[in-house]
Every structure is written in C-alpha cells, then in structure tokens.
Amino acid sequence: MTNDIDNSAPRNPAEDLALIRQMMEAARDKVAVSGIHFILWGVLLTVAFFLQYLSVHRYLPEMMVEIWAPMMAIGWAIEFWIARHRAPVTRTSNPAVVAHSSSWTVVGVTTLIYFWLSVVTDTFDPKTITILSAGLMGGAYWVTSAVTGVRWLKFIALGWWLVLAYATTLQVYDGEMLLVMAASSGLLLTLPGFVMRRLDDSEE
C-alpha cells in the first residue's frame, strides 16, 4: 500500500504556510469557545481583590498572603484537575492551541514568581504587580484573538491596557484601586468567559 504522504519529499514555503493555516483553522472553534479558565480566574480574582479591599479598610483583619495564597492554590489546583480530566481530543500540539494556552501560562507564572519573591524579600509593590498583570493579560488576550479570529477579544485586551495606563499615572496608589481591579476582573475576565461558554454551548 502506497503512503499518500511522502515525508521525504521537499515542500515549498507556500505548502508549509498552507499546512499551518489548515491546522490553525482546525483548532480555531475549540480555542475560541474555551471560556472556563477565564471564568475560574475571573471569579477568584474578583473575590480576592474585594476581600483585600475590605482588609485594607479594616472591615476584615489585616492580611494579604492569607487571601492570595489560598486563591492561587485553589486556581492552580483546579487548572491541574481540568488538564488531567480533559478529553484526549483537546490535548493537541496545534499551533493555535499552544499559542493560546502558552500566553496565559506566561501570565500566571510571571505574576506568581513576582508575588512570592517580592513577599519573601519584602519588596512587594501593589502598583508594580497591577501594571505587570494588566499588561500581560492584555497581551494574552491579543494573542488569543489573533490565533482564534475572535476579533472582539482585542477590545478586552485594550481594556486591560487601559487599566495598565490608569495605574501607571496614579500619583497615590491607594486601596480604592483594589475595587478597580475587582471590577476589571469581573468585566474583563469573568464576563468574556461566560460569553465564550455560551458560544461553546451553541456549538454542541
């Protein structure tokens, strides 16, 4: 039986580009409607920022690590559970899926490293981590929009970059910014996640 695909035969750049486009198209719908991670982190961050706000204004005991450590632990534990129980068909090396998931992994790992190292070395700065996380999330949304073709996600990216710009220009970075971040997490993470889940349900 003759193999239809001759791996030894040279391909020109146009054929390689066509193959990449075909692979990205095959994953486009699945990536575009996968909103569960946005909902997960959006809810966790909204709650954590609001609890931090209450703590800063003495409605709750003064704490920071006690809020953020459990939030991170819960989020990463659920992520690992989702990855472990994900259907095999979604475990893919497709460039579109890899770019989407990798961009968000960069967001999580970078902020995690900064948070814990700054806490341990007593150099934590809430303004810095706000600017860092908002910029990274804006970039991740932009990448997701580019590889999925879901254009409105670029407006969500711009929203996070507006948060970055606003935080950068603040002369006094007070506890009220925690409410801004809580609202941003709800509007720019949780809400897009629910929209994408509705798209997912409509495809089934």
LUMLO-822118 format. One record per residue (C-alpha): x, y, z. Coordinates in nm, 3 decimals, m for minus. Layout:
REM LUMLO-822118
NODE     east    north       up
NODE        X        Y        Z
...
This chain:
REM LUMLO-822118
NODE     east    north       up
NODE    0.000    0.000    0.000
NODE    0.143    0.336   m0.101
NODE    0.160    0.612    0.160
NODE   m0.024    0.919    0.034
NODE    0.210    1.147    0.226
NODE    0.575    1.138    0.129
NODE    0.758    1.292    0.425
NODE    1.085    1.283    0.236
NODE    0.955    1.495   m0.050
NODE    1.060    1.861   m0.021
NODE    0.784    2.115    0.035
NODE    0.797    2.475   m0.069
NODE    0.724    2.758    0.179
NODE    0.376    2.809    0.035
NODE    0.282    2.450    0.119
NODE    0.418    2.488    0.472
NODE    0.214    2.805    0.518
NODE   m0.099    2.634    0.387
NODE   m0.048    2.349    0.633
NODE   m0.008    2.588    0.925
NODE   m0.325    2.772    0.823
NODE   m0.515    2.446    0.798
NODE   m0.400    2.342    1.147
NODE   m0.498    2.677    1.294
NODE   m0.840    2.665    1.131
NODE   m0.896    2.315    1.274
NODE   m0.841    2.443    1.629
NODE   m1.000    2.783    1.589
NODE   m1.350    2.699    1.712
NODE   m1.230    2.495    2.009
NODE   m0.991    2.762    2.130
NODE   m1.238    3.043    2.071
NODE   m1.512    2.899    2.291
NODE   m1.299    2.769    2.577
NODE   m1.403    3.017    2.845
NODE   m1.385    2.805    3.160
NODE   m1.037    2.929    3.254
NODE   m1.144    3.293    3.223
NODE   m1.444    3.228    3.446
NODE   m1.230    3.045    3.702
NODE   m0.965    3.315    3.738
NODE   m1.211    3.599    3.694
NODE   m1.421    3.483    3.988
NODE   m1.117    3.408    4.206
NODE   m0.952    3.743    4.135
NODE   m1.274    3.940    4.183
NODE   m1.329    3.780    4.524
NODE   m0.963    3.816    4.627
NODE   m0.942    4.184    4.531
NODE   m1.266    4.261    4.714
NODE   m1.150    4.078    5.026
NODE   m0.822    4.270    5.009
NODE   m1.017    4.593    4.985
NODE   m1.219    4.502    5.294
NODE   m0.896    4.415    5.473
NODE   m0.725    4.742    5.381
NODE   m1.025    4.940    5.512
NODE   m1.037    4.735    5.834
NODE   m1.366    4.562    5.764
NODE   m1.163    4.242    5.788
NODE   m0.842    4.166    5.980
NODE   m0.527    4.296    5.811
NODE   m0.399    4.026    5.574
NODE   m0.257    3.973    5.229
NODE   m0.084    3.637    5.196
NODE   m0.379    3.483    5.380
NODE   m0.603    3.595    5.093
NODE   m0.380    3.545    4.791
NODE   m0.210    3.217    4.882
NODE   m0.539    3.021    4.905
NODE   m0.668    3.193    4.590
NODE   m0.361    3.087    4.393
NODE   m0.365    2.737    4.538
NODE   m0.733    2.690    4.450
NODE   m0.686    2.827    4.099
NODE   m0.382    2.617    4.010
NODE   m0.533    2.305    4.170
NODE   m0.846    2.340    3.956
NODE   m0.632    2.407    3.647
NODE   m0.438    2.086    3.705
NODE   m0.762    1.897    3.760
NODE   m0.906    2.032    3.436
NODE   m0.589    1.942    3.246
NODE   m0.586    1.591    3.393
NODE   m0.950    1.522    3.311
NODE   m0.956    1.697    2.975
NODE   m1.076    1.487    2.686
NODE   m0.782    1.348    2.483
NODE   m0.904    1.524    2.168
NODE   m0.826    1.861    2.325
NODE   m0.470    1.763    2.410
NODE   m0.303    1.882    2.095
NODE    0.017    2.029    1.956
NODE   m0.184    2.251    1.724
NODE   m0.004    2.589    1.698
NODE   m0.322    2.786    1.767
NODE   m0.398    2.596    2.087
NODE   m0.036    2.605    2.202
NODE   m0.010    2.981    2.143
NODE   m0.337    3.044    2.329
NODE   m0.255    2.830    2.631
NODE    0.111    2.933    2.646
NODE    0.027    3.303    2.651
NODE   m0.194    3.254    2.956
NODE    0.061    3.029    3.123
NODE    0.307    3.318    3.091
NODE    0.059    3.545    3.271
NODE    0.014    3.303    3.560
NODE    0.378    3.201    3.605
NODE    0.515    3.556    3.580
NODE    0.276    3.705    3.835
NODE    0.325    3.403    4.062
NODE    0.703    3.444    4.057
NODE    0.683    3.817    4.123
NODE    0.431    3.781    4.405
NODE    0.616    3.518    4.604
NODE    0.968    3.656    4.554
NODE    0.856    4.008    4.644
NODE    0.675    3.883    4.955
NODE    0.974    3.677    5.069
NODE    1.219    3.964    5.007
NODE    0.979    4.226    5.147
NODE    0.980    4.423    4.821
NODE    0.615    4.372    4.725
NODE    0.464    4.672    4.548
NODE    0.091    4.660    4.464
NODE    0.131    4.913    4.183
NODE    0.402    4.705    4.017
NODE    0.204    4.381    4.021
NODE   m0.105    4.564    3.892
NODE    0.086    4.707    3.595
NODE    0.260    4.374    3.534
NODE   m0.053    4.158    3.543
NODE   m0.271    4.402    3.345
NODE   m0.010    4.430    3.071
NODE    0.039    4.054    3.050
NODE   m0.335    3.983    3.038
NODE   m0.380    4.240    2.765
NODE   m0.108    4.067    2.566
NODE   m0.256    3.723    2.625
NODE   m0.599    3.835    2.508
NODE   m0.442    3.988    2.196
NODE   m0.266    3.658    2.117
NODE   m0.587    3.462    2.175
NODE   m0.775    3.696    1.942
NODE   m0.507    3.663    1.674
NODE   m0.497    3.282    1.672
NODE   m0.872    3.230    1.700
NODE   m1.003    3.509    1.480
NODE   m1.236    3.628    1.760
NODE   m1.188    3.998    1.697
NODE   m1.381    4.135    1.993
NODE   m1.123    3.987    2.229
NODE   m0.889    4.263    2.114
NODE   m1.121    4.512    2.283
NODE   m1.081    4.314    2.606
NODE   m0.704    4.338    2.557
NODE   m0.737    4.715    2.518
NODE   m0.940    4.721    2.838
NODE   m0.654    4.564    3.033
NODE   m0.406    4.805    2.875
NODE   m0.628    5.093    2.987
NODE   m0.606    4.953    3.341
NODE   m0.228    4.947    3.299
NODE   m0.225    5.308    3.179
NODE   m0.453    5.423    3.462
NODE   m0.246    5.250    3.730
NODE    0.076    5.391    3.585
NODE   m0.045    5.751    3.605
NODE   m0.168    5.732    3.965
NODE    0.035    5.950    4.198
NODE   m0.122    5.791    4.504
NODE   m0.190    5.419    4.477
NODE   m0.448    5.359    4.749
NODE   m0.694    5.088    4.844
NODE   m0.957    5.215    4.602
NODE   m0.753    5.063    4.320
NODE   m0.845    4.724    4.463
NODE   m1.208    4.794    4.371
NODE   m1.097    4.890    4.021
NODE   m0.912    4.560    3.990
NODE   m1.209    4.365    4.128
NODE   m1.437    4.528    3.872
NODE   m1.181    4.475    3.594
NODE   m1.151    4.107    3.680
NODE   m1.528    4.069    3.663
NODE   m1.573    4.263    3.340
NODE   m1.254    4.165    3.156
NODE   m1.215    3.802    3.265
NODE   m1.537    3.655    3.404
NODE   m1.778    3.818    3.158
NODE   m1.581    3.721    2.842
NODE   m1.554    3.373    2.985
NODE   m1.931    3.338    3.013
NODE   m1.976    3.473    2.659
NODE   m1.731    3.214    2.529
NODE   m1.905    2.938    2.725
NODE   m2.234    3.035    2.559
NODE   m2.063    3.004    2.222
NODE   m1.942    2.661    2.329
NODE   m2.293    2.553    2.428
NODE   m2.435    2.678    2.099
NODE   m2.187    2.462    1.907
NODE   m2.296    2.141    2.083
